[in-house]
Amino acid sequence: MAKFIEVEDGYAPTHEIDTWDFPLWSEIIPNLWVGGTDDDDTIEDSVNLHTARNITKDDFDAVVTLYAWAQPVDWMVEELRFGFYDSGISHIDMEALHRAAVFAVNQVKAGRKVLIRCQAGLNRSGLTAALALVMMDYKPEEAISLLREKRSKYVLINKEFEQFLLTLGVSSE
C-alpha cells in the first residue's frame, strides 16, 4: 500500500496519507481523468513487463505521465512523458509543463479519453490537470476545487503548486 509523508517545504499538515482511500484513477470532467501509478506498475525494481498491469487502449486513448518510474503505457496508447519532482515549483521546466497541459487539452477536445498520472495522483497530476482546466476556461480556484471534489481532498497539498496556480495568468489556447 503506497503511503507518503508530507514535508514542511510546500506541504500541508504532516501526517501519512493512505493513497488507497481513493481510486487509482478519477474522472474530473468527461474524457479527463487524473490518477496515480499502481505500486506494481513501476520500473524501479525491474518489474517484468509481462506481469505488470499497464494501461491499455481499453483504459485510455492518451496518457500524460509525470512520474519517471511509471511503466510505459501499452501499444496503441499515445503517451507524453515528463517526469518531474513533487517539490518546489522553481525546479519545474515550465515550457515542458505547459506542453503537457496543452497535450491533454488537445486530446480532450478531440474527444479522446485522457489520463494525467503521477505517483499518487495528487500533486504533479493535480498541477498539470489544473493547468489544463484553466486552459479550458476554468478559473484556478474552480479547477482546484473540482479536482479536490472529484479526486481527493488531498489534491495539491503541495502548497507551492497550489499557490502557483492561484497566482498564474494562463491564457486559454
Secondary structure as GFF3:
##gff-version 3
##sequence-region A 1 173
A	DSSP	beta_strand	3	5	.	.	.	ID=ss1
A	DSSP	beta_strand	16	18	.	.	.	ID=ss2
A	DSSP	three_ten_helix	19	21	.	.	.	ID=ss3
A	DSSP	beta_strand	25	29	.	.	.	ID=ss4
A	DSSP	beta_strand	32	35	.	.	.	ID=ss5
A	DSSP	beta_strand	62	65	.	.	.	ID=ss6
A	DSSP	beta_strand	78	81	.	.	.	ID=ss7
A	DSSP	three_ten_helix	89	91	.	.	.	ID=ss8
A	DSSP	alpha_helix	94	109	.	.	.	ID=ss9
A	DSSP	beta_strand	114	117	.	.	.	ID=ss10
A	DSSP	alpha_helix	124	135	.	.	.	ID=ss11
A	DSSP	alpha_helix	140	150	.	.	.	ID=ss12
A	DSSP	alpha_helix	159	167	.	.	.	ID=ss13
###
